[in-house]
Amino acid sequence: MRIQINGEVRDCLDSLSVASLLEQLGMKPDRVAVELNRAIVPREKWDETGLSEGDRLEIVHFVGGGCTLWPKALLKELT
């Protein structure tokens, strides 16, 4: 079947769930949010939410981090 992931059309296996698609794509489930046909899919529903021909998914990655280079003046104030 054909589905669209983040605007890119892809061919994938029939009877695929959101959870199995994320696994196939090598995505860590704890670091993404999934929207299916403009509706957010709760994480606890990923296993039971099947995909169909023509579905549109948006998969958003959470990225953490921050600045590791503190200005010297600020570091002085903190110590």
mmCIF file of the N, C-alpha and C atoms, coordinates in Angstrom:
data_MODEL
# 
_entry.id   MODEL 
# 
loop_
_atom_site.group_PDB 
_atom_site.id 
_atom_site.type_symbol 
_atom_site.label_atom_id 
_atom_site.label_alt_id 
_atom_site.label_comp_id 
_atom_site.label_asym_id 
_atom_site.label_entity_id 
_atom_site.label_seq_id 
_atom_site.pdbx_PDB_ins_code 
_atom_site.Cartn_x 
_atom_site.Cartn_y 
_atom_site.Cartn_z 
_atom_site.occupancy 
_atom_site.B_iso_or_equiv 
_atom_site.pdbx_formal_charge 
_atom_site.auth_seq_id 
_atom_site.auth_comp_id 
_atom_site.auth_asym_id 
_atom_site.auth_atom_id 
_atom_site.pdbx_PDB_model_num 
ATOM 1   N N  . MET A 1 1  ? 0.843  -1.179 0.000  1.00 0.00 ? 1  MET A N  1 
ATOM 2   C CA . MET A 1 1  ? 0.000  0.000  0.000  1.00 0.00 ? 1  MET A CA 1 
ATOM 3   C C  . MET A 1 1  ? 0.885  1.239  0.000  1.00 0.00 ? 1  MET A C  1 
ATOM 4   N N  . ARG A 1 2  ? 0.297  2.348  -0.400 1.00 0.00 ? 2  ARG A N  1 
ATOM 5   C CA . ARG A 1 2  ? 1.022  3.620  -0.426 1.00 0.00 ? 2  ARG A CA 1 
ATOM 6   C C  . ARG A 1 2  ? 0.485  4.540  0.655  1.00 0.00 ? 2  ARG A C  1 
ATOM 7   N N  . ILE A 1 3  ? 1.418  5.102  1.414  1.00 0.00 ? 3  ILE A N  1 
ATOM 8   C CA . ILE A 1 3  ? 1.076  6.090  2.429  1.00 0.00 ? 3  ILE A CA 1 
ATOM 9   C C  . ILE A 1 3  ? 2.033  7.265  2.280  1.00 0.00 ? 3  ILE A C  1 
ATOM 10  N N  . GLN A 1 4  ? 1.710  8.348  2.934  1.00 0.00 ? 4  GLN A N  1 
ATOM 11  C CA . GLN A 1 4  ? 2.578  9.523  2.885  1.00 0.00 ? 4  GLN A CA 1 
ATOM 12  C C  . GLN A 1 4  ? 3.125  9.778  4.289  1.00 0.00 ? 4  GLN A C  1 
ATOM 13  N N  . ILE A 1 5  ? 4.451  9.868  4.380  1.00 0.00 ? 5  ILE A N  1 
ATOM 14  C CA . ILE A 1 5  ? 5.109  10.124 5.661  1.00 0.00 ? 5  ILE A CA 1 
ATOM 15  C C  . ILE A 1 5  ? 5.883  11.428 5.549  1.00 0.00 ? 5  ILE A C  1 
ATOM 16  N N  . ASN A 1 6  ? 5.486  12.402 6.339  1.00 0.00 ? 6  ASN A N  1 
ATOM 17  C CA . ASN A 1 6  ? 6.126  13.724 6.320  1.00 0.00 ? 6  ASN A CA 1 
ATOM 18  C C  . ASN A 1 6  ? 6.243  14.273 4.901  1.00 0.00 ? 6  ASN A C  1 
ATOM 19  N N  . GLY A 1 7  ? 5.167  14.109 4.133  1.00 0.00 ? 7  GLY A N  1 
ATOM 20  C CA . GLY A 1 7  ? 5.111  14.649 2.782  1.00 0.00 ? 7  GLY A CA 1 
ATOM 21  C C  . GLY A 1 7  ? 5.718  13.778 1.704  1.00 0.00 ? 7  GLY A C  1 
ATOM 22  N N  . GLU A 1 8  ? 6.325  12.662 2.066  1.00 0.00 ? 8  GLU A N  1 
ATOM 23  C CA . GLU A 1 8  ? 6.970  11.768 1.100  1.00 0.00 ? 8  GLU A CA 1 
ATOM 24  C C  . GLU A 1 8  ? 6.135  10.498 0.924  1.00 0.00 ? 8  GLU A C  1 
ATOM 25  N N  . VAL A 1 9  ? 5.765  10.196 -0.320 1.00 0.00 ? 9  VAL A N  1 
ATOM 26  C CA . VAL A 1 9  ? 4.981  8.993  -0.602 1.00 0.00 ? 9  VAL A CA 1 
ATOM 27  C C  . VAL A 1 9  ? 5.891  7.773  -0.507 1.00 0.00 ? 9  VAL A C  1 
ATOM 28  N N  . ARG A 1 10 ? 5.406  6.756  0.223  1.00 0.00 ? 10 ARG A N  1 
ATOM 29  C CA . ARG A 1 10 ? 6.185  5.522  0.407  1.00 0.00 ? 10 ARG A CA 1 
ATOM 30  C C  . ARG A 1 10 ? 5.299  4.312  0.207  1.00 0.00 ? 10 ARG A C  1 
ATOM 31  N N  . ASP A 1 11 ? 5.906  3.256  -0.316 1.00 0.00 ? 11 ASP A N  1 
ATOM 32  C CA . ASP A 1 11 ? 5.236  1.965  -0.402 1.00 0.00 ? 11 ASP A CA 1 
ATOM 33  C C  . ASP A 1 11 ? 5.591  1.183  0.849  1.00 0.00 ? 11 ASP A C  1 
ATOM 34  N N  . CYS A 1 12 ? 4.596  0.525  1.434  1.00 0.00 ? 12 CYS A N  1 
ATOM 35  C CA . CYS A 1 12 ? 4.859  -0.287 2.620  1.00 0.00 ? 12 CYS A CA 1 
ATOM 36  C C  . CYS A 1 12 ? 3.928  -1.493 2.627  1.00 0.00 ? 12 CYS A C  1 
ATOM 37  N N  . LEU A 1 13 ? 4.180  -2.395 3.562  1.00 0.00 ? 13 LEU A N  1 
ATOM 38  C CA . LEU A 1 13 ? 3.387  -3.609 3.673  1.00 0.00 ? 13 LEU A CA 1 
ATOM 39  C C  . LEU A 1 13 ? 1.956  -3.294 4.093  1.00 0.00 ? 13 LEU A C  1 
ATOM 40  N N  . ASP A 1 14 ? 1.019  -4.119 3.623  1.00 0.00 ? 14 ASP A N  1 
ATOM 41  C CA . ASP A 1 14 ? -0.365 -4.006 4.080  1.00 0.00 ? 14 ASP A CA 1 
ATOM 42  C C  . ASP A 1 14 ? -0.433 -4.442 5.538  1.00 0.00 ? 14 ASP A C  1 
ATOM 43  N N  . SER A 1 15 ? -1.520 -4.117 6.184  1.00 0.00 ? 15 SER A N  1 
ATOM 44  C CA . SER A 1 15 ? -1.790 -4.464 7.591  1.00 0.00 ? 15 SER A CA 1 
ATOM 45  C C  . SER A 1 15 ? -0.643 -4.058 8.523  1.00 0.00 ? 15 SER A C  1 
ATOM 46  N N  . LEU A 1 16 ? -0.243 -2.821 8.401  1.00 0.00 ? 16 LEU A N  1 
ATOM 47  C CA . LEU A 1 16 ? 0.832  -2.261 9.213  1.00 0.00 ? 16 LEU A CA 1 
ATOM 48  C C  . LEU A 1 16 ? 0.208  -1.352 10.271 1.00 0.00 ? 16 LEU A C  1 
ATOM 49  N N  . SER A 1 17 ? 0.711  -1.431 11.494 1.00 0.00 ? 17 SER A N  1 
ATOM 50  C CA . SER A 1 17 ? 0.243  -0.522 12.547 1.00 0.00 ? 17 SER A CA 1 
ATOM 51  C C  . SER A 1 17 ? 1.222  0.643  12.665 1.00 0.00 ? 17 SER A C  1 
ATOM 52  N N  . VAL A 1 18 ? 0.804  1.664  13.369 1.00 0.00 ? 18 VAL A N  1 
ATOM 53  C CA . VAL A 1 18 ? 1.694  2.800  13.612 1.00 0.00 ? 18 VAL A CA 1 
ATOM 54  C C  . VAL A 1 18 ? 2.958  2.317  14.318 1.00 0.00 ? 18 VAL A C  1 
ATOM 55  N N  . ALA A 1 19 ? 2.794  1.454  15.330 1.00 0.00 ? 19 ALA A N  1 
ATOM 56  C CA . ALA A 1 19 ? 3.948  0.944  16.089 1.00 0.00 ? 19 ALA A CA 1 
ATOM 57  C C  . ALA A 1 19 ? 4.907  0.172  15.191 1.00 0.00 ? 19 ALA A C  1 
ATOM 58  N N  . SER A 1 20 ? 4.375  -0.693 14.328 1.00 0.00 ? 20 SER A N  1 
ATOM 59  C CA . SER A 1 20 ? 5.260  -1.487 13.468 1.00 0.00 ? 20 SER A CA 1 
ATOM 60  C C  . SER A 1 20 ? 5.933  -0.623 12.405 1.00 0.00 ? 20 SER A C  1 
ATOM 61  N N  . LEU A 1 21 ? 5.257  0.422  11.944 1.00 0.00 ? 21 LEU A N  1 
ATOM 62  C CA . LEU A 1 21 ? 5.883  1.339  10.992 1.00 0.00 ? 21 LEU A CA 1 
ATOM 63  C C  . LEU A 1 21 ? 7.070  2.043  11.643 1.00 0.00 ? 21 LEU A C  1 
ATOM 64  N N  . LEU A 1 22 ? 6.880  2.536  12.860 1.00 0.00 ? 22 LEU A N  1 
ATOM 65  C CA . LEU A 1 22 ? 7.982  3.204  13.558 1.00 0.00 ? 22 LEU A CA 1 
ATOM 66  C C  . LEU A 1 22 ? 9.159  2.260  13.751 1.00 0.00 ? 22 LEU A C  1 
ATOM 67  N N  . GLU A 1 23 ? 8.851  1.003  14.054 1.00 0.00 ? 23 GLU A N  1 
ATOM 68  C CA . GLU A 1 23 ? 9.911  0.000  14.214 1.00 0.00 ? 23 GLU A CA 1 
ATOM 69  C C  . GLU A 1 23 ? 10.650 -0.204 12.897 1.00 0.00 ? 23 GLU A C  1 
ATOM 70  N N  . GLN A 1 24 ? 9.904  -0.339 11.793 1.00 0.00 ? 24 GLN A N  1 
ATOM 71  C CA . GLN A 1 24 ? 10.528 -0.507 10.471 1.00 0.00 ? 24 GLN A CA 1 
ATOM 72  C C  . GLN A 1 24 ? 11.414 0.682  10.114 1.00 0.00 ? 24 GLN A C  1 
ATOM 73  N N  . LEU A 1 25 ? 10.982 1.866  10.509 1.00 0.00 ? 25 LEU A N  1 
ATOM 74  C CA . LEU A 1 25 ? 11.745 3.077  10.195 1.00 0.00 ? 25 LEU A CA 1 
ATOM 75  C C  . LEU A 1 25 ? 12.916 3.294  11.152 1.00 0.00 ? 25 LEU A C  1 
ATOM 76  N N  . GLY A 1 26 ? 13.014 2.449  12.180 1.00 0.00 ? 26 GLY A N  1 
ATOM 77  C CA . GLY A 1 26 ? 14.109 2.563  13.138 1.00 0.00 ? 26 GLY A CA 1 
ATOM 78  C C  . GLY A 1 26 ? 13.982 3.749  14.070 1.00 0.00 ? 26 GLY A C  1 
ATOM 79  N N  . MET A 1 27 ? 12.746 4.171  14.318 1.00 0.00 ? 27 MET A N  1 
ATOM 80  C CA . MET A 1 27 ? 12.517 5.324  15.188 1.00 0.00 ? 27 MET A CA 1 
ATOM 81  C C  . MET A 1 27 ? 12.259 4.874  16.619 1.00 0.00 ? 27 MET A C  1 
ATOM 82  N N  . LYS A 1 28 ? 12.795 5.621  17.563 1.00 0.00 ? 28 LYS A N  1 
ATOM 83  C CA . LYS A 1 28 ? 12.586 5.320  18.977 1.00 0.00 ? 28 LYS A CA 1 
ATOM 84  C C  . LYS A 1 28 ? 11.215 5.857  19.388 1.00 0.00 ? 28 LYS A C  1 
ATOM 85  N N  . PRO A 1 29 ? 10.329 4.981  19.836 1.00 0.00 ? 29 PRO A N  1 
ATOM 86  C CA . PRO A 1 29 ? 8.968  5.412  20.160 1.00 0.00 ? 29 PRO A CA 1 
ATOM 87  C C  . PRO A 1 29 ? 8.873  6.472  21.255 1.00 0.00 ? 29 PRO A C  1 
ATOM 88  N N  . ASP A 1 30 ? 9.834  6.515  22.138 1.00 0.00 ? 30 ASP A N  1 
ATOM 89  C CA . ASP A 1 30 ? 9.769  7.499  23.217 1.00 0.00 ? 30 ASP A CA 1 
ATOM 90  C C  . ASP A 1 30 ? 10.229 8.886  22.778 1.00 0.00 ? 30 ASP A C  1 
ATOM 91  N N  . ARG A 1 31 ? 10.640 9.004  21.513 1.00 0.00 ? 31 ARG A N  1 
ATOM 92  C CA . ARG A 1 31 ? 11.153 10.291 21.040 1.00 0.00 ? 31 ARG A CA 1 
ATOM 93  C C  . ARG A 1 31 ? 10.385 10.868 19.862 1.00 0.00 ? 31 ARG A C  1 
ATOM 94  N N  . VAL A 1 32 ? 9.186  10.328 19.597 1.00 0.00 ? 32 VAL A N  1 
ATOM 95  C CA . VAL A 1 32 ? 8.402  10.836 18.473 1.00 0.00 ? 32 VAL A CA 1 
ATOM 96  C C  . VAL A 1 32 ? 6.942  11.037 18.874 1.00 0.00 ? 32 VAL A C  1 
ATOM 97  N N  . ALA A 1 33 ? 6.263  11.866 18.104 1.00 0.00 ? 33 ALA A N  1 
ATOM 98  C CA . ALA A 1 33 ? 4.810  12.028 18.175 1.00 0.00 ? 33 ALA A CA 1 
ATOM 99  C C  . ALA A 1 33 ? 4.290  11.737 16.776 1.00 0.00 ? 33 ALA A C  1 
ATOM 100 N N  . VAL A 1 34 ? 3.092  11.157 16.699 1.00 0.00 ? 34 VAL A N  1 
ATOM 101 C CA . VAL A 1 34 ? 2.549  10.749 15.406 1.00 0.00 ? 34 VAL A CA 1 
ATOM 102 C C  . VAL A 1 34 ? 1.179  11.382 15.187 1.00 0.00 ? 34 VAL A C  1 
ATOM 103 N N  . GLU A 1 35 ? 1.028  11.954 13.999 1.00 0.00 ? 35 GLU A N  1 
ATOM 104 C CA . GLU A 1 35 ? -0.254 12.485 13.558 1.00 0.00 ? 35 GLU A CA 1 
ATOM 105 C C  . GLU A 1 35 ? -0.682 11.654 12.354 1.00 0.00 ? 35 GLU A C  1 
ATOM 106 N N  . LEU A 1 36 ? -1.901 11.151 12.374 1.00 0.00 ? 36 LEU A N  1 
ATOM 107 C CA . LEU A 1 36 ? -2.439 10.338 11.283 1.00 0.00 ? 36 LEU A CA 1 
ATOM 108 C C  . LEU A 1 36 ? -3.665 11.042 10.731 1.00 0.00 ? 36 LEU A C  1 
ATOM 109 N N  . ASN A 1 37 ? -3.589 11.429 9.464  1.00 0.00 ? 37 ASN A N  1 
ATOM 110 C CA . ASN A 1 37 ? -4.697 12.133 8.811  1.00 0.00 ? 37 ASN A CA 1 
ATOM 111 C C  . ASN A 1 37 ? -5.188 13.317 9.650  1.00 0.00 ? 37 ASN A C  1 
ATOM 112 N N  . ARG A 1 38 ? -4.219 14.098 10.117 1.00 0.00 ? 38 ARG A N  1 
ATOM 113 C CA . ARG A 1 38 ? -4.444 15.354 10.841 1.00 0.00 ? 38 ARG A CA 1 
ATOM 114 C C  . ARG A 1 38 ? -4.974 15.177 12.261 1.00 0.00 ? 38 ARG A C  1 
ATOM 115 N N  . ALA A 1 39 ? -4.852 13.970 12.806 1.00 0.00 ? 39 ALA A N  1 
ATOM 116 C CA . ALA A 1 39 ? -5.264 13.723 14.195 1.00 0.00 ? 39 ALA A CA 1 
ATOM 117 C C  . ALA A 1 39 ? -4.106 13.074 14.946 1.00 0.00 ? 39 ALA A C  1 
ATOM 118 N N  . ILE A 1 40 ? -3.808 13.578 16.130 1.00 0.00 ? 40 ILE A N  1 
ATOM 119 C CA . ILE A 1 40 ? -2.743 13.005 16.954 1.00 0.00 ? 40 ILE A CA 1 
ATOM 120 C C  . ILE A 1 40 ? -3.156 11.602 17.386 1.00 0.00 ? 40 ILE A C  1 
ATOM 121 N N  . VAL A 1 41 ? -2.224 10.657 17.264 1.00 0.00 ? 41 VAL A N  1 
ATOM 122 C CA . VAL A 1 41 ? -2.476 9.286  17.714 1.00 0.00 ? 41 VAL A CA 1 
ATOM 123 C C  . VAL A 1 41 ? -1.793 9.117  19.071 1.00 0.00 ? 41 VAL A C  1 
ATOM 124 N N  . PRO A 1 42 ? -2.570 8.882  20.134 1.00 0.00 ? 42 PRO A N  1 
ATOM 125 C CA . PRO A 1 42 ? -1.949 8.681  21.448 1.00 0.00 ? 42 PRO A CA 1 
ATOM 126 C C  . PRO A 1 42 ? -1.021 7.471  21.435 1.00 0.00 ? 42 PRO A C  1 
ATOM 127 N N  . ARG A 1 43 ? 0.079  7.572  22.114 1.00 0.00 ? 43 ARG A N  1 
ATOM 128 C CA . ARG A 1 43 ? 1.094  6.514  22.140 1.00 0.00 ? 43 ARG A CA 1 
ATOM 129 C C  . ARG A 1 43 ? 0.488  5.160  22.519 1.00 0.00 ? 43 ARG A C  1 
ATOM 130 N N  . GLU A 1 44 ? -0.447 5.138  23.458 1.00 0.00 ? 44 GLU A N  1 
ATOM 131 C CA . GLU A 1 44 ? -1.038 3.867  23.900 1.00 0.00 ? 44 GLU A CA 1 
ATOM 132 C C  . GLU A 1 44 ? -1.929 3.227  22.832 1.00 0.00 ? 44 GLU A C  1 
ATOM 133 N N  . LYS A 1 45 ? -2.209 3.944  21.742 1.00 0.00 ? 45 LYS A N  1 
ATOM 134 C CA . LYS A 1 45 ? -3.039 3.400  20.656 1.00 0.00 ? 45 LYS A CA 1 
ATOM 135 C C  . LYS A 1 45 ? -2.215 2.983  19.434 1.00 0.00 ? 45 LYS A C  1 
ATOM 136 N N  . TRP A 1 46 ? -0.900 3.170  19.468 1.00 0.00 ? 46 TRP A N  1 
ATOM 137 C CA . TRP A 1 46 ? -0.073 2.881  18.299 1.00 0.00 ? 46 TRP A CA 1 
ATOM 138 C C  . TRP A 1 46 ? -0.164 1.429  17.852 1.00 0.00 ? 46 TRP A C  1 
ATOM 139 N N  . ASP A 1 47 ? -0.192 0.481  18.792 1.00 0.00 ? 47 ASP A N  1 
ATOM 140 C CA . ASP A 1 47 ? -0.250 -0.938 18.418 1.00 0.00 ? 47 ASP A CA 1 
ATOM 141 C C  . ASP A 1 47 ? -1.549 -1.290 17.714 1.00 0.00 ? 47 ASP A C  1 
ATOM 142 N N  . GLU A 1 48 ? -2.634 -0.676 18.114 1.00 0.00 ? 48 GLU A N  1 
ATOM 143 C CA . GLU A 1 48 ? -3.941 -1.033 17.568 1.00 0.00 ? 48 GLU A CA 1 
ATOM 144 C C  . GLU A 1 48 ? -4.391 -0.144 16.411 1.00 0.00 ? 48 GLU A C  1 
ATOM 145 N N  . THR A 1 49 ? -3.618 0.891  16.101 1.00 0.00 ? 49 THR A N  1 
ATOM 146 C CA . THR A 1 49 ? -3.990 1.793  15.013 1.00 0.00 ? 49 THR A CA 1 
ATOM 147 C C  . THR A 1 49 ? -3.372 1.315  13.711 1.00 0.00 ? 49 THR A C  1 
ATOM 148 N N  . GLY A 1 50 ? -4.222 0.759  12.841 1.00 0.00 ? 50 GLY A N  1 
ATOM 149 C CA . GLY A 1 50 ? -3.755 0.260  11.554 1.00 0.00 ? 50 GLY A CA 1 
ATOM 150 C C  . GLY A 1 50 ? -3.681 1.365  10.518 1.00 0.00 ? 50 GLY A C  1 
ATOM 151 N N  . LEU A 1 51 ? -2.823 1.160  9.548  1.00 0.00 ? 51 LEU A N  1 
ATOM 152 C CA . LEU A 1 51 ? -2.666 2.117  8.460  1.00 0.00 ? 51 LEU A CA 1 
ATOM 153 C C  . LEU A 1 51 ? -3.377 1.598  7.220  1.00 0.00 ? 51 LEU A C  1 
ATOM 154 N N  . SER A 1 52 ? -3.871 2.524  6.405  1.00 0.00 ? 52 SER A N  1 
ATOM 155 C CA . SER A 1 52 ? -4.604 2.172  5.192  1.00 0.00 ? 52 SER A CA 1 
ATOM 156 C C  . SER A 1 52 ? -4.034 2.923  4.001  1.00 0.00 ? 52 SER A C  1 
ATOM 157 N N  . GLU A 1 53 ? -4.333 2.416  2.834  1.00 0.00 ? 53 GLU A N  1 
ATOM 158 C CA . GLU A 1 53 ? -3.937 3.051  1.578  1.00 0.00 ? 53 GLU A CA 1 
ATOM 159 C C  . GLU A 1 53 ? -4.304 4.536  1.615  1.00 0.00 ? 53 GLU A C  1 
ATOM 160 N N  . GLY A 1 54 ? -3.326 5.377  1.278  1.00 0.00 ? 54 GLY A N  1 
ATOM 161 C CA . GLY A 1 54 ? -3.567 6.810  1.183  1.00 0.00 ? 54 GLY A CA 1 
ATOM 162 C C  . GLY A 1 54 ? -3.467 7.586  2.485  1.00 0.00 ? 54 GLY A C  1 
ATOM 163 N N  . ASP A 1 55 ? -3.198 6.902  3.593  1.00 0.00 ? 55 ASP A N  1 
ATOM 164 C CA . ASP A 1 55 ? -3.057 7.609  4.867  1.00 0.00 ? 55 ASP A CA 1 
ATOM 165 C C  . ASP A 1 55 ? -1.902 8.597  4.801  1.00 0.00 ? 55 ASP A C  1 
ATOM 166 N N  . ARG A 1 56 ? -2.045 9.673  5.566  1.00 0.00 ? 56 ARG A N  1 
ATOM 167 C CA . ARG A 1 56 ? -0.995 10.693 5.659  1.00 0.00 ? 56 ARG A CA 1 
ATOM 168 C C  . ARG A 1 56 ? -0.527 10.781 7.103  1.00 0.00 ? 56 ARG A C  1 
ATOM 169 N N  . LEU A 1 57 ? 0.760  10.570 7.286  1.00 0.00 ? 57 LEU A N  1 
ATOM 170 C CA . LEU A 1 57 ? 1.342  10.626 8.626  1.00 0.00 ? 57 LEU A CA 1 
ATOM 171 C C  . LEU A 1 57 ? 2.350  11.752 8.716  1.00 0.00 ? 57 LEU A C  1 
ATOM 172 N N  . GLU A 1 58 ? 2.370  12.377 9.859  1.00 0.00 ? 58 GLU A N  1 
ATOM 173 C CA . GLU A 1 58 ? 3.430  13.317 10.203 1.00 0.00 ? 58 GLU A CA 1 
ATOM 174 C C  . GLU A 1 58 ? 4.082  12.743 11.450 1.00 0.00 ? 58 GLU A C  1 
ATOM 175 N N  . ILE A 1 59 ? 5.375  12.540 11.388 1.00 0.00 ? 59 ILE A N  1 
ATOM 176 C CA . ILE A 1 59 ? 6.119  12.002 12.523 1.00 0.00 ? 59 ILE A CA 1 
ATOM 177 C C  . ILE A 1 59 ? 7.117  13.067 12.953 1.00 0.00 ? 59 ILE A C  1 
ATOM 178 N N  . VAL A 1 60 ? 6.973  13.496 14.197 1.00 0.00 ? 60 VAL A N  1 
ATOM 179 C CA . VAL A 1 60 ? 7.801  14.579 14.720 1.00 0.00 ? 60 VAL A CA 1 
ATOM 180 C C  . VAL A 1 60 ? 8.776  14.009 15.739 1.00 0.00 ? 60 VAL A C  1 
ATOM 181 N N  . HIS A 1 61 ? 10.058 14.319 15.549 1.00 0.00 ? 61 HIS A N  1 
ATOM 182 C CA . HIS A 1 61 ? 11.116 13.860 16.464 1.00 0.00 ? 61 HIS A CA 1 
ATOM 183 C C  . HIS A 1 61 ? 11.338 14.905 17.548 1.00 0.00 ? 61 HIS A C  1 
ATOM 184 N N  . PHE A 1 62 ? 11.460 14.441 18.778 1.00 0.00 ? 62 PHE A N  1 
ATOM 185 C CA . PHE A 1 62 ? 11.824 15.331 19.875 1.00 0.00 ? 62 PHE A CA 1 
ATOM 186 C C  . PHE A 1 62 ? 13.339 15.348 19.975 1.00 0.00 ? 62 PHE A C  1 
ATOM 187 N N  . VAL A 1 63 ? 13.890 16.536 20.043 1.00 0.00 ? 63 VAL A N  1 
ATOM 188 C CA . VAL A 1 63 ? 15.337 16.685 20.133 1.00 0.00 ? 63 VAL A CA 1 
ATOM 189 C C  . VAL A 1 63 ? 15.646 17.469 21.398 1.00 0.00 ? 63 VAL A C  1 
ATOM 190 N N  . GLY A 1 64 ? 16.498 16.911 22.220 1.00 0.00 ? 64 GLY A N  1 
ATOM 191 C CA . GLY A 1 64 ? 16.886 17.596 23.446 1.00 0.00 ? 64 GLY A CA 1 
ATOM 192 C C  . GLY A 1 64 ? 18.270 18.177 23.311 1.00 0.00 ? 64 GLY A C  1 
ATOM 193 N N  . GLY A 1 65 ? 18.611 18.964 24.245 1.00 0.00 ? 65 GLY A N  1 
ATOM 194 C CA . GLY A 1 65 ? 19.959 19.515 24.219 1.00 0.00 ? 65 GLY A CA 1 
ATOM 195 C C  . GLY A 1 65 ? 19.949 20.943 24.707 1.00 0.00 ? 65 GLY A C  1 
ATOM 196 N N  . GLY A 1 66 ? 21.064 21.524 24.612 1.00 0.00 ? 66 GLY A N  1 
ATOM 197 C CA . GLY A 1 66 ? 21.187 22.902 25.058 1.00 0.00 ? 66 GLY A CA 1 
ATOM 198 C C  . GLY A 1 66 ? 22.586 23.398 24.793 1.00 0.00 ? 66 GLY A C  1 
ATOM 199 N N  . CYS A 1 67 ? 22.841 24.549 25.259 1.00 0.00 ? 67 CYS A N  1 
ATOM 200 C CA . CYS A 1 67 ? 24.140 25.175 25.049 1.00 0.00 ? 67 CYS A CA 1 
ATOM 201 C C  . CYS A 1 67 ? 25.149 24.617 26.048 1.00 0.00 ? 67 CYS A C  1 
ATOM 202 N N  . THR A 1 68 ? 26.260 24.162 25.542 1.00 0.00 ? 68 THR A N  1 
ATOM 203 C CA . THR A 1 68 ? 27.317 23.667 26.428 1.00 0.00 ? 68 THR A CA 1 
ATOM 204 C C  . THR A 1 68 ? 28.414 24.703 26.614 1.00 0.00 ? 68 THR A C  1 
ATOM 205 N N  . LEU A 1 69 ? 28.312 25.788 25.897 1.00 0.00 ? 69 LEU A N  1 
ATOM 206 C CA . LEU A 1 69 ? 29.321 26.846 26.000 1.00 0.00 ? 69 LEU A CA 1 
ATOM 207 C C  . LEU A 1 69 ? 28.724 28.027 26.750 1.00 0.00 ? 69 LEU A C  1 
ATOM 208 N N  . TRP A 1 70 ? 28.949 28.071 28.038 1.00 0.00 ? 70 TRP A N  1 
ATOM 209 C CA . TRP A 1 70 ? 28.424 29.153 28.853 1.00 0.00 ? 70 TRP A CA 1 
ATOM 210 C C  . TRP A 1 70 ? 29.348 30.365 28.758 1.00 0.00 ? 70 TRP A C  1 
ATOM 211 N N  . PRO A 1 71 ? 28.789 31.548 28.688 1.00 0.00 ? 71 PRO A N  1 
ATOM 212 C CA . PRO A 1 71 ? 29.636 32.746 28.713 1.00 0.00 ? 71 PRO A CA 1 
ATOM 213 C C  . PRO A 1 71 ? 30.412 32.795 30.031 1.00 0.00 ? 71 PRO A C  1 
ATOM 214 N N  . LYS A 1 72 ? 31.669 33.192 29.963 1.00 0.00 ? 72 LYS A N  1 
ATOM 215 C CA . LYS A 1 72 ? 32.538 33.213 31.149 1.00 0.00 ? 72 LYS A CA 1 
ATOM 216 C C  . LYS A 1 72 ? 31.963 34.081 32.262 1.00 0.00 ? 72 LYS A C  1 
ATOM 217 N N  . ALA A 1 73 ? 31.355 35.201 31.923 1.00 0.00 ? 73 ALA A N  1 
ATOM 218 C CA . ALA A 1 73 ? 30.793 36.091 32.947 1.00 0.00 ? 73 ALA A CA 1 
ATOM 219 C C  . ALA A 1 73 ? 29.674 35.393 33.712 1.00 0.00 ? 73 ALA A C  1 
ATOM 220 N N  . LEU A 1 74 ? 28.850 34.650 33.022 1.00 0.00 ? 74 LEU A N  1 
ATOM 221 C CA . LEU A 1 74 ? 27.752 33.935 33.671 1.00 0.00 ? 74 LEU A CA 1 
ATOM 222 C C  . LEU A 1 74 ? 28.283 32.816 34.556 1.00 0.00 ? 74 LEU A C  1 
ATOM 223 N N  . LEU A 1 75 ? 29.298 32.113 34.076 1.00 0.00 ? 75 LEU A N  1 
ATOM 224 C CA . LEU A 1 75 ? 29.895 31.051 34.882 1.00 0.00 ? 75 LEU A CA 1 
ATOM 225 C C  . LEU A 1 75 ? 30.467 31.606 36.185 1.00 0.00 ? 75 LEU A C  1 
ATOM 226 N N  . LYS A 1 76 ? 31.078 32.783 36.121 1.00 0.00 ? 76 LYS A N  1 
ATOM 227 C CA . LYS A 1 76 ? 31.639 33.416 37.321 1.00 0.00 ? 76 LYS A CA 1 
ATOM 228 C C  . LYS A 1 76 ? 30.543 33.705 38.336 1.00 0.00 ? 76 LYS A C  1 
ATOM 229 N N  . GLU A 1 77 ? 29.385 34.171 37.840 1.00 0.00 ? 77 GLU A N  1 
ATOM 230 C CA . GLU A 1 77 ? 28.273 34.493 38.734 1.00 0.00 ? 77 GLU A CA 1 
ATOM 231 C C  . GLU A 1 77 ? 27.716 33.240 39.395 1.00 0.00 ? 77 GLU A C  1 
ATOM 232 N N  . LEU A 1 78 ? 27.750 32.125 38.706 1.00 0.00 ? 78 LEU A N  1 
ATOM 233 C CA . LEU A 1 78 ? 27.175 30.888 39.220 1.00 0.00 ? 78 LEU A CA 1 
ATOM 234 C C  . LEU A 1 78 ? 28.083 30.186 40.214 1.00 0.00 ? 78 LEU A C  1 
ATOM 235 N N  . THR A 1 79 ? 29.387 30.503 40.207 1.00 0.00 ? 79 THR A N  1 
ATOM 236 C CA . THR A 1 79 ? 30.320 29.806 41.102 1.00 0.00 ? 79 THR A CA 1 
ATOM 237 C C  . THR A 1 79 ? 30.718 30.646 42.281 1.00 0.00 ? 79 THR A C  1 
# 
